Amino acid sequence: FLGAVKAQEVKQLKGLDKLEKRLLKAQKRKLRDQVSRMPDIQNQLFPGQSLQERNLNFSELYLEYGQQLIPDLMKALKPLSGEFTIVEME
């Protein structure tokens, strides 16, 4: 009887080990996808490795969003905070 219990214990431990490996593999795959997207996001926010306003002219935004651009920016931005702000325009 003790041999059967020990065998069952070993079987369960192997099963748990296998499950843990599968979970780690899935987590690595998920993180790998997120990490691979990071350069794209960085290039959108910092084109040419510099600040976006150094590459994108205000007039381009004004043509795209019209007169409402300035009031929307005034509401969204806090220029004295010293932080970057991401403004999503509709």
N, C-alpha and C positions, 0 to 999 in steps of 0.2 A: 504493500500500500504506500509506504513512504517513497519508494522508487517512482511510482506513478505520480505522486504529488510533486516530487522534485522535477520530473520530466515536464509536467504541466507548467511549473514555475519557469523553467528554462524556455519553454515554448512561448509563454506570455512575455517574458523579457525580450526575446528576439523580436516578437511582434511589435512591442513598444519601440524598440530600437529602429526597426524598419519604418514605423510610422513617423518617428522623429526625423529620420533622414529625408523622408518624402516631404514633410512640412518645411524643413530647412531648404530643400531644393526649390520648392514653390516660392518661398519668401525671397530667395536669392534671385529667382527669375523676375519677380515683381519689382524688386529694387533695381535690377539691371535695366528694366524698361524705363523706370523713372530717371535713373542716372543718364541714360542715353538721350533723354529729352532735354536735359539741362543745357547743353550747348545751344540748342535752338532757342530756348527761352532767353538765355544770356545774350544771344545775337539780336533778338528782338528788342530787348531792353537797352543793350549797349552795343549798337551797330558799330563795327570797326573797332571794337574794344574802347569806345569812348562814349560819352553821354549822348543820349538820343538827340537832345536839342542842338548838338554840334553837327548833326547830319540831316535833321529834318527841319525844314524851314517853317516858321509860323504861318506863312501865307498858304502853304499846302493844307494845313489843318483848317484854316479859315475858309478856304475854297470848298473843302469837303463838308464842314459842319455849319458854316454860315454864321450869322450874327449872334446866334445863341452860344457860340463857343466861349466868348469872353465871360458872360455871366456864369456859365457852367464851371469854367476854370476858377473864377473868383470864389465860388462856393466850395469847390473841392480842394483847392490848394491852400497850404499854410506855409508861406515862404520863409517865415522866421523860425520854423521848427528844426531846420537843419536835417530833415529826413527826406528820403525819396518817397514820392507818392505816385501810385499807379492810378490813373484816371481812365475809366472805361467810358467811352462815348457811344451813344446809340445812334 
